[in-house]
Structure formats: structure tokens, C-alpha cells
Amino acid sequence: MKFKQKNPEHLCKASIDQCSDGWIEKVDKVYSFIKETLNKEASNDVKEVEYKIDTNMTVPEELVERYDAPPKNAPILDLFVEKQLIVTFKPVGPWVVGAQGLIDILTKDGSYSLVDLGEDETIPEWKVFPPKNKGKEGPFDAQFITGLVR
């Protein structure tokens, strides 16, 4: 749900709660895409990946606190190759200036930003911003995902 500064009267506990639920659903879809991609590519020179989801991260958002909306737990996805942690996907939140949401991708080589740049919160348009050149976006696709675990 995209909030506009010009019209804050539509904000209420229920709308914040609905947006938080939508955010968690969107994150779950990203994780499903990651797992499907890695399972499909497992036979194509991609190592076997183990997944661990931790749902203990509470979405820390000012609007949640301001409107006394119930706190939500956002899932964190860890990817392991040969029992070694390779990548962590850590949701930051749905309320990001200029975007519909942000997930940090933490690797040993640095932190990528996975940003939903879609105009409509129901139709995500995920783009990846690399650690060394945050101004240059790339696609969030099978090639990017498999590159993280190779």
C-alpha cells in the first residue's frame, strides 16, 4: 500500500495492518520464487542449497507504532551451501521512499538491495542494486539468484 503525504487521513490501524499483511505475503512470494529457481537449476551446475526461514524479525516501522497496529513478524531467509551460510534475505519493510518495499540481500561480498519499483503494490517490479554501485539496477531473475550460490 503506497501512502501519499498529501492525503494522510486515509491512514488508520486497519490500513496499516492490511499493508503489513500484504508486505509479508509479497516477501513470501519472493522466497518461493528463489526456491523454485534454485530447485529448477539444481541440475545445471548449481550446488544443492538448504533453506532456513526465521520469522522472529518484527517489522520495525514508524507507522505501525504510531497507529498502534499489531506488530508483524517478517520472515528472514537464509541459504546454505555445504552447511555454510551463503546468503541472507532480510526484509526491511514496505514503506520506502520511492518504492513499494525493500529486502536486504546480505552476502560475504556485500549487501545488495532488492527493491520493488512497481507503481502498483499488487504488481511488484523487483530490481537488484549491487553493493558497489547502488545507482545501477539489475533484474531479479534466475541468473542473479543462481549467481549468489555458485
Secondary structure as UniProt FT lines:
FT   TURN            5..6
FT   HELIX           8..10
FT   HELIX           13..41
FT   TURN            42..45
FT   STRAND          49..58
FT   HELIX           62..66
FT   TURN            67..68
FT   STRAND          73..81
FT   TURN            82..83
FT   STRAND          84..93
FT   TURN            97..98
FT   STRAND          102..107
FT   TURN            108..109
FT   STRAND          110..116
FT   TURN            121..122
FT   STRAND          126..129
FT   TURN            134..135
FT   STRAND          138..139
FT   HELIX           142..149
//
